[in-house]
Amino acid sequence: MLSILLQASAPGQSGGLGQFLPLMLIMVVFFFFMIWPQMRKQKKAKAYLAELKKGDHVVTTGGFHAKIAQITDTHFILDLEEGKIKAEKAAVSMEMTMTAYPKPKA
């Protein structure tokens, strides 16, 4: 009986935590390189959409360059050269708008 206990607690064997440590390390690295930057980008885009106001120039994900004529909770009424269109707020591309219409730095 004593020999069974000594074999089970031999110094060469790793414990349960030691087996999961590399997996936990991979998950932490994955979070910091993949998930966290995406969360920051989404937060920045949401803040950008919240600060848009009537008269701002935007570019949609479809490539339309327009000026905001009206804002509601879920969509924009955009003024194009040919007329007005209704577009979802999610259709405004922050990256393209900032490239085409950069805001002056104060």
N, C-alpha and C positions, 0 to 999 in steps of 0.2 A: 504494500500500500504506500509506503514511504517513497519507494522508487518511482511510482506513478506521479506523485506530487512533485518530486524533484525534476522529472522529465517535463512536466507541464510548465514549470517556471524556469526553464533553462535561460541563461542570459543571452543567447544568440537569437531568440525569438522576439519579434516585435509585437507590441500591443495593438489593440484595436484602433487607437488614435493614430498610431504611426502608419497604418495602412491607408487611412483616409486623409492624411495631411497633404499628399501630392494632389489629390482630387480637390480638396478645399482651396489649395493654392491656385490651381487652374481656374476654379470658379471665380476667385477674387480677381485674378488677372483679366479674365473674360469680362467681368463687370466693369473694371476700370478702363478697358480699351474698347469695349463695344457698346455697352448699355448706357453708361454714364454720359459719354459725349452725345449720344442720341437724345437722351433726356434733356440735356442742356440746350440742344438745337431746337427741340420742340418747345421748350419754355421760351426761348428767344423769339421763335416764330409766332407764338401765341401773344406775346407782349407786343410784337410789331403789329399784328392785326388789330389789337385793342387800341393802339395809338393812332391808327389811320383815321383821317377825318375827311369831310366833304372838300373836294377840290384837289386832293392829292392825286398824283399820277401813279398808276400801278401797271404791272404786266401780269397777265394771267398765265396759268400753266399751259394754256393753249396757244400763247404767243400774242394775244391781243394787248395792244397798248391803249390805255384808256384813262379817263379822269373820273374820279368818284363823284357821282351826282347825288346819291342818297344812300344812307346806311340804315339797315334794320338789324335785328338780332342775329339772323342766320345768313343774310346775303347782302350784296351791294348792287345798286343800280349804277352801271358804268356807262359813261357817255363816250361813244366812239365817234369818228368822223361821219359814219353812215347812219347813226341813230343811237338808241340806247339799248342795252342788254341787261339782263338780270343774271348775276353770277354768285355762286356760293362763296363764302368767305375763304374756304379752304382752297379755292381755285386761284387765289392771288399768290404769286411766287415771290417770296421775300428776296431770294437771291437775285432773281432777274430784275426786280424793281430797284433794288439797291445799286445794281450795275448800271441800269439804264437811266435812273433818276437819283443820283446820290444826293443825300441831304448835306447841306453846307455845315461845316463844323463851326461851332460857336467859340 
